[in-house]
Amino acid sequence: MEYGKCSANTDTMLPTWVPQEAQRYLEHTEHGHTIRALARDGGCAPSTVMRQVRKIELKRDDPLIDEALSSLSHCIQASTDRIFAPKATKDKISKDTVSMSKHSDFSTSFEVSPPCDATIEREARRVLRRLSEPGACLAVAKDMEKAVVVRDLPDGRTTRTAVLDRPIAQAMALKDWIRAQEKGKITRYTITSAGRAALKKLVASDESARAGFAEAPATYNAKGGVWAVGVDADPETTKPKRVRYNVAESPVVTLSRRRDKDGQMFLPPELVAAAERLREDFELAQMGSKDPLEWDAFLNGASYGSLEKDASGYGAGPAKARVAMALSDLGPGLGDVALRCCCYLEGMELAEKRMGWSARSGKVVLRIALQRLKRHFDEAGHSNLIG
């Protein structure tokens, strides 16, 4: 992953995303600033700074937090050496720092420099959504270069839903967006209340930016999930309409917990996996576009031939091609319900109302659509590019 330039505090040489309590802890331990001096500079009582320092110190038994603090300490030391070293040795220090970043252990340093604010926000928006799903957790092992988000399926199996670089996971743990629940060879993290609040803010800010607002609108804490606003076309007025949806759980996951009259799962795991794959490609395609994409055009017979040759690659372009090919294969009706329930995350009742279908008929059509979608992915042969 490429990391952009990090805006930093000039006094501490730390990225701006580092929490205040972690900044004061590093100022105290690395720069040797006294508690009273930090309290005087921050305009607070020394006891407040002392509690913050002790709080961070107690968190160092968390592997990701300990790695993050160690990495930031190395960044501070490297920056200090570059500033105050004689001019003749600055080039050597810079080369040694890059060399160490390539060969050092994951617990000792970030890759060249810490991730910037924009990178953390972009990755957190994607990963926190996955962690908000029922049964989801972030798994990190000592020798793993990356962290993975896994989720327990209704039949007892476990599926991987996202992959992220280890420095991003370290930053999320330091910001208290995730918290360790099980420790050992593999440490499992779950999303915290602070993480859910951050996800709401990130999603609202992203949707406001797409809609042209300078600031995110005020949000209200709705019971039952993390809510966001999307854009949908109103066929009667041909104007975009704002649609509220739950990013914490898709309608497909809800239906997967139900059983039919014979006691069988209404949606088998392979159909849920097909829906999740379409949703992942949809989200990847959205990342590469500043304006909402006209997905309905592919349901009305729009050509996707120019996209097909790039459908097996990585990035937003190939993901858009895969979504377009899948929707075109499903066609109107099946493609509509798959787009609304798997990608827009509309509830089944709302989808039935918008499509003009009778009540309780949408779930049957959705199951048929997912069966066709699974067959499409099997025939297409594209590898699963989740994460």
C-alpha positions as CSV (number, residue, x, y, z in Angstrom):
1,M,0.0,0.0,0.0
2,E,1.2,3.5,-0.8
3,Y,1.2,6.0,2.1
4,G,0.7,9.6,1.4
5,K,2.4,12.5,3.1
6,C,1.6,12.7,6.7
7,S,0.6,16.0,8.3
8,A,2.3,16.1,11.7
9,N,2.7,18.0,14.8
10,T,6.0,19.9,14.4
11,D,6.8,19.7,18.1
12,T,6.4,15.9,18.5
13,M,6.9,14.9,14.8
14,L,3.8,12.6,15.1
15,P,1.0,12.2,12.6
16,T,-2.2,14.1,13.4
17,W,-4.2,10.9,13.7
18,V,-2.3,9.8,16.8
19,P,-4.7,10.3,19.8
20,Q,-3.7,13.1,22.3
21,E,-3.1,10.6,25.2
22,A,-0.7,8.6,23.0
23,Q,1.0,11.8,21.9
24,R,1.6,12.8,25.6
25,Y,2.7,9.3,26.5
26,L,5.4,9.5,23.7
27,E,6.4,13.0,24.6
28,H,6.9,11.9,28.2
29,T,8.7,8.6,27.4
30,E,10.7,9.6,24.3
31,H,11.3,13.3,24.7
32,G,11.6,13.2,28.4
33,H,9.0,16.0,29.0
34,T,7.8,16.1,32.6
35,I,4.1,15.5,33.5
36,R,3.9,19.1,34.8
37,A,5.4,20.5,31.6
38,L,2.9,18.6,29.4
39,A,0.0,19.7,31.6
40,R,1.2,23.3,31.4
41,D,1.4,23.2,27.6
42,G,-2.0,21.4,27.3
43,G,-3.8,23.7,29.8
44,C,-4.9,20.9,32.0
45,A,-4.2,19.4,35.4
46,P,-1.1,17.2,35.9
47,S,-3.3,14.4,37.2
48,T,-5.1,14.4,33.8
49,V,-1.8,13.8,32.0
50,M,-0.8,11.2,34.5
51,R,-4.0,9.2,34.0
52,Q,-3.5,9.4,30.2
53,V,0.1,8.2,30.4
54,R,-0.8,5.3,32.7
55,K,-3.8,4.4,30.5
56,I,-1.5,4.0,27.4
57,E,1.1,2.2,29.5
58,L,-1.5,-0.4,30.6
59,K,-2.5,-0.9,27.0
60,R,1.0,-2.0,25.8
61,D,0.1,-5.7,26.5
62,D,-2.1,-5.3,23.3
63,P,0.1,-6.5,20.4
64,L,-1.1,-3.9,17.9
65,I,-0.9,-1.0,20.3
66,D,2.6,-2.0,21.4
67,E,3.7,-2.3,17.8
68,A,2.2,1.1,17.0
69,L,3.9,2.9,19.9
70,S,7.2,1.2,19.1
71,S,6.9,2.2,15.4
72,L,6.0,5.8,16.3
73,S,9.0,5.9,18.7
74,H,11.3,4.8,15.9
75,C,9.7,7.5,13.6
76,I,10.4,10.2,16.2
77,Q,14.0,9.0,16.6
78,A,14.6,8.8,12.9
79,S,13.1,12.3,12.4
80,T,15.2,13.7,15.2
81,D,18.4,12.2,13.7
82,R,17.7,13.6,10.3
83,I,17.1,17.1,11.7
84,F,20.0,17.4,14.1
85,A,22.6,15.2,12.3
86,P,25.5,16.9,10.4
87,K,24.8,17.5,6.8
88,A,27.3,14.9,5.7
89,T,25.5,12.1,7.5
90,K,21.9,12.9,6.6
91,D,22.0,10.9,3.4
92,K,23.4,7.9,5.1
93,I,20.8,8.1,7.9
94,S,18.0,8.3,5.3
95,K,19.4,5.2,3.4
96,D,19.7,3.3,6.6
97,T,16.2,4.1,7.7
98,V,14.7,2.8,4.4
99,S,16.9,-0.3,4.5
100,M,15.8,-1.0,8.1
101,S,12.1,-0.6,7.1
102,K,12.4,-3.3,4.5
103,H,14.1,-5.9,6.7
104,S,12.8,-5.1,10.2
105,D,10.2,-7.0,12.1
106,F,6.6,-5.9,11.9
107,S,6.7,-4.8,15.6
108,T,9.6,-2.4,15.1
109,S,8.6,0.1,12.4
110,F,6.1,1.3,9.9
111,E,7.0,0.9,6.2
112,V,9.1,4.0,5.6
113,S,6.6,6.3,7.3
114,P,3.3,6.0,9.2
115,P,0.0,5.9,7.2
116,C,-1.6,9.3,6.5
117,D,-5.0,10.5,7.7
118,A,-6.7,10.0,4.3
119,T,-5.4,6.4,4.1
120,I,-6.6,5.5,7.6
121,E,-10.0,7.0,6.9
122,R,-10.4,5.3,3.6
123,E,-9.4,1.9,4.9
124,A,-11.3,2.3,8.2
125,R,-14.5,3.1,6.3
126,R,-14.1,-0.3,4.5
127,V,-12.9,-2.4,7.4
128,L,-15.2,-1.1,10.1
129,R,-18.2,-1.8,7.9
130,R,-17.1,-5.5,7.8
131,L,-16.4,-5.5,11.5
132,S,-20.0,-4.2,12.2
133,E,-21.4,-7.4,10.7
134,P,-22.6,-10.1,13.2
135,G,-19.9,-12.6,14.1
136,A,-17.1,-10.6,12.5
137,C,-13.7,-10.0,14.1
138,L,-10.2,-8.9,13.0
139,A,-7.5,-11.7,13.3
140,V,-3.9,-10.8,13.7
141,A,-1.0,-13.3,14.1
142,K,2.6,-12.4,15.1
143,D,4.2,-13.5,11.8
144,M,1.4,-12.2,9.5
145,E,2.2,-9.2,7.3
146,K,-1.5,-8.3,7.0
147,A,-4.6,-8.6,9.2
148,V,-7.8,-10.2,8.0
149,V,-11.5,-9.7,8.9
150,V,-13.3,-13.0,9.3
151,R,-17.0,-13.7,10.0
152,D,-18.8,-16.8,11.3
153,L,-21.5,-18.1,8.9
154,P,-24.8,-19.6,10.0
155,D,-23.6,-23.2,9.2
156,G,-20.6,-22.8,11.5
157,R,-18.0,-22.1,8.8
158,T,-15.8,-19.0,8.7
159,T,-15.3,-16.8,5.7
160,R,-12.8,-14.0,5.1
161,T,-14.4,-10.7,4.2
162,A,-11.5,-8.2,4.1
163,V,-7.8,-7.8,4.3
164,L,-5.8,-4.8,5.5
165,D,-2.2,-3.8,6.0
166,R,-0.8,-4.2,9.5
167,P,0.0,-0.5,10.1
168,I,-3.7,0.3,9.5
169,A,-4.7,-2.2,12.1
170,Q,-2.2,-0.8,14.5
171,A,-3.6,2.7,14.0
172,M,-7.2,1.5,14.5
173,A,-6.2,-0.2,17.8
174,L,-4.4,2.9,19.0
175,K,-7.4,5.0,18.3
176,D,-9.6,2.5,20.3
177,W,-11.7,1.6,17.3
178,I,-11.0,-2.1,17.8
179,R,-10.2,-4.0,21.0
180,A,-8.6,-7.4,21.6
181,Q,-10.9,-10.1,22.9
182,E,-8.8,-13.2,22.6
183,K,-5.0,-13.3,22.8
184,G,-2.5,-16.0,21.9
185,K,-0.9,-17.0,18.7
186,I,-3.8,-15.3,16.9
187,T,-5.3,-12.2,18.5
188,R,-8.9,-11.5,17.7
189,Y,-10.2,-7.9,17.7
190,T,-13.8,-6.7,17.7
191,I,-15.2,-3.3,16.9
192,T,-15.8,-0.9,19.9
193,S,-18.5,1.7,20.5
194,A,-15.9,4.3,19.5
195,G,-15.3,2.4,16.3
196,R,-19.0,2.3,15.5
197,A,-19.3,6.1,16.2
198,A,-16.2,6.6,13.9
199,L,-17.9,4.6,11.2
200,K,-21.0,6.7,11.3
201,K,-19.0,9.9,11.1
202,L,-16.8,8.5,8.2
203,V,-19.8,7.3,6.2
204,A,-21.7,10.5,6.8
205,S,-18.7,12.6,5.8
206,D,-18.2,10.5,2.6
207,E,-21.8,10.8,1.5
208,S,-21.9,14.5,2.3
209,A,-18.8,15.0,0.1
210,R,-20.5,13.2,-2.7
211,A,-23.6,15.3,-2.3
212,G,-21.6,18.6,-2.3
213,F,-21.8,19.5,1.4
214,A,-18.8,21.2,3.0
215,E,-19.5,19.5,6.4
216,A,-21.2,16.3,7.4
217,P,-24.9,16.8,8.4
218,A,-25.9,16.0,11.9
219,T,-26.7,12.3,12.4
220,Y,-29.2,10.6,14.8
221,N,-28.5,7.4,16.6
222,A,-31.0,5.0,15.2
223,K,-31.5,1.8,17.0
224,G,-30.6,-1.4,15.2
225,G,-27.4,-0.6,13.3
226,V,-25.1,1.8,11.6
227,W,-27.0,3.9,9.2
228,A,-25.9,5.9,6.1
229,V,-27.4,7.6,3.1
230,G,-27.0,6.6,-0.5
231,V,-28.3,7.9,-3.8
232,D,-30.9,6.3,-5.9
233,A,-32.7,7.5,-9.1
234,D,-36.4,8.2,-8.8
235,P,-38.0,6.9,-12.1
236,E,-40.9,9.4,-11.8
237,T,-38.9,12.6,-11.5
238,T,-35.5,11.4,-12.9
239,K,-33.8,13.1,-10.0
240,P,-31.5,11.5,-7.5
241,K,-33.2,10.4,-4.2
242,R,-31.4,9.9,-0.9
243,V,-31.8,6.4,0.4
244,R,-31.1,5.4,4.0
245,Y,-29.5,2.0,4.5
246,N,-27.9,-0.1,7.2
247,V,-24.2,-0.7,6.6
248,A,-23.9,-3.1,9.6
249,E,-25.8,-5.9,8.1
250,S,-27.1,-6.7,4.6
251,P,-30.6,-8.1,3.9
252,V,-28.9,-11.2,2.5
253,V,-27.3,-11.9,5.9
254,T,-30.6,-11.5,7.6
255,L,-32.4,-13.9,5.2
256,S,-29.5,-16.4,5.7
257,R,-30.6,-17.0,9.3
258,R,-34.1,-18.0,8.3
259,R,-35.3,-21.5,7.4
260,D,-37.9,-22.8,5.0
261,K,-40.8,-25.1,5.9
262,D,-38.5,-28.2,5.6
263,G,-36.1,-26.7,8.2
264,Q,-33.4,-26.0,5.6
265,M,-31.6,-22.6,5.4
266,F,-33.4,-20.3,3.1
267,L,-30.1,-19.0,1.7
268,P,-27.3,-21.6,1.7
269,P,-23.7,-20.3,2.4
270,E,-22.7,-20.5,-1.3
271,L,-25.5,-18.0,-2.2
272,V,-24.5,-15.7,0.7
273,A,-20.9,-15.8,-0.5
274,A,-22.0,-14.9,-4.1
275,A,-23.9,-11.9,-2.7
276,E,-20.9,-10.8,-0.6
277,R,-18.6,-11.1,-3.6
278,L,-20.9,-8.8,-5.6
279,R,-21.1,-6.3,-2.7
280,E,-17.3,-6.3,-2.4
281,D,-16.8,-5.5,-6.1
282,F,-19.5,-2.8,-5.9
283,E,-17.7,-1.1,-3.0
284,L,-14.3,-1.3,-4.8
285,A,-15.9,0.2,-7.9
286,Q,-17.3,3.1,-5.9
287,M,-13.9,3.9,-4.5
288,G,-12.6,4.8,-8.0
289,S,-15.4,7.2,-8.9
290,K,-16.2,10.7,-7.4
291,D,-19.7,10.6,-8.9
292,P,-22.4,7.9,-8.4
293,L,-22.2,5.3,-11.1
294,E,-25.2,4.6,-13.2
295,W,-25.6,0.9,-12.5
296,D,-29.2,0.8,-13.7
297,A,-27.9,1.4,-17.3
298,F,-26.4,-2.1,-17.3
299,L,-29.8,-3.5,-16.5
300,N,-31.3,-1.7,-19.5
301,G,-29.0,-3.3,-22.0
302,A,-26.0,-1.0,-21.9
303,S,-22.8,-2.5,-23.5
304,Y,-20.0,-3.6,-21.3
305,G,-17.8,-5.1,-24.0
306,S,-15.0,-2.6,-23.5
307,L,-14.8,-3.4,-19.8
308,E,-14.7,-7.2,-20.1
309,K,-11.0,-7.4,-21.0
310,D,-10.1,-5.8,-17.7
311,A,-12.5,-7.7,-15.5
312,S,-9.9,-10.1,-14.0
313,G,-7.5,-7.4,-12.7
314,Y,-7.3,-5.4,-9.5
315,G,-8.6,-2.0,-8.6
316,A,-11.8,0.0,-9.1
317,G,-11.9,-0.4,-12.9
318,P,-11.9,-4.2,-13.0
319,A,-14.4,-4.3,-10.1
320,K,-16.7,-2.0,-12.1
321,A,-16.4,-4.4,-15.0
322,R,-17.3,-7.4,-12.9
323,V,-20.3,-5.7,-11.4
324,A,-21.5,-4.6,-14.9
325,M,-21.1,-8.1,-16.3
326,A,-22.9,-9.7,-13.4
327,L,-25.9,-7.3,-13.6
328,S,-26.1,-7.6,-17.4
329,D,-26.1,-11.4,-17.1
330,L,-28.9,-11.3,-14.5
331,G,-30.9,-8.8,-16.5
332,P,-33.9,-6.6,-15.4
333,G,-35.8,-8.0,-12.4
334,L,-33.2,-10.3,-11.1
335,G,-30.5,-7.7,-11.5
336,D,-32.6,-5.0,-9.9
337,V,-33.2,-7.0,-6.7
338,A,-29.6,-8.1,-6.5
339,L,-28.4,-4.5,-6.9
340,R,-30.8,-3.1,-4.3
341,C,-30.4,-5.9,-1.7
342,C,-26.7,-6.8,-2.1
343,C,-25.2,-3.5,-3.1
344,Y,-27.5,-0.7,-1.9
345,L,-28.4,-2.8,1.2
346,E,-32.1,-2.0,0.9
347,G,-34.4,-4.0,3.1
348,M,-36.6,-6.6,1.4
349,E,-39.9,-4.7,2.2
350,L,-38.5,-1.5,0.7
351,A,-37.2,-3.3,-2.4
352,E,-40.6,-5.0,-2.9
353,K,-42.3,-1.6,-2.7
354,R,-39.9,0.1,-5.1
355,M,-40.2,-2.8,-7.6
356,G,-44.0,-2.9,-7.3
357,W,-44.0,-6.6,-6.2
358,S,-46.5,-8.2,-3.8
359,A,-45.5,-8.6,-0.2
360,R,-43.2,-11.5,0.7
361,S,-42.4,-12.3,-2.9
362,G,-39.1,-10.5,-3.0
363,K,-37.1,-13.0,-1.0
364,V,-38.0,-15.8,-3.5
365,V,-36.9,-13.6,-6.4
366,L,-33.7,-12.7,-4.5
367,R,-32.9,-16.4,-4.0
368,I,-33.4,-17.1,-7.7
369,A,-31.2,-14.1,-8.5
370,L,-28.4,-15.3,-6.2
371,Q,-28.6,-18.8,-7.8
372,R,-28.1,-17.2,-11.2
373,L,-25.4,-14.9,-9.7
374,K,-23.4,-17.9,-8.3
375,R,-23.6,-19.6,-11.7
376,H,-22.3,-16.4,-13.4
377,F,-19.3,-16.2,-11.0
378,D,-18.6,-20.0,-11.5
379,E,-18.6,-19.6,-15.3
380,A,-16.7,-16.3,-15.3
381,G,-13.8,-18.0,-13.5
382,H,-12.5,-14.7,-11.9
383,S,-10.6,-15.3,-8.7
384,N,-12.1,-14.0,-5.5
385,L,-10.4,-10.6,-5.0
386,I,-11.9,-9.8,-1.6
387,G,-9.8,-7.2,0.4
